[in-house]
Amino acid sequence: MTTSIFDTRHYKYPQNFLEMKPKLTRLEQAIKKLEANLIDTAETKNLKLLKQRLDSGLRLKVDYASELNPDQLIAATTIDGKVLVIAGAGSGKTKTLTYRTSYLLENGVSPKEILLLTFTRKAANEIKDRAKSLLASSLSNQELSDAELAEDKLPTDKALNSITSGTFHSFCNMLLRQYSGLLGINPRFTILDTGDSEDAIDLVHKEKSILIRPSHKPFHAKNAAKYHLDV
């Protein structure tokens, strides 16, 4: 049996192992399922699968095989079912997402059915812009100038503007406000970032003159993780 990078056999368990054991068991089961479905692009069957996809009856405008390496290619063209792609820094994640977006559109997926989330709005917009240019430059043998990259020239519905995109945080914020009634919360809620939270704690301390236990110790720094307060 090949040793897994998630191997826990030699782990020194803490004293509260009995409490952790059920969670650890579930984690190991999830890892086994994940490893059972790992795709090795070097395997013959997966190379054949890629060839079948790219040689299908659909006339693809983008030459994905020449633009992506095998790992990127299988990630970009696997659009049925759930897919988890684990990739490190510099492995071409943005490029792969760009070509995946393009591949979805070329396979008839409506932009309105695509959810594109990243950690920054800039990255999401960059992926959409790259995909737009990628598809536009592949429309025909004619060279298109930037001015000619009009939305109506793209083989998609209103270019990529209909794609729901943004950051994970902004999307979750939108969902919370949209479905606030079902959640029983006020849709006008405010989200406090780290700086806001620290300022709020500082304000409470000054206005309420909160005492700290033991009393001889000074008030904790406002960015401390825990507070022991007497109100």
Summary of the structure (lengths in Angstrom):
residues: 231
radius of gyration: 25.4
end to end distance: 58.7
largest distance: 79.2
contacts: 488
relative contact order: 0.07
helix: 49%
strand: 5%
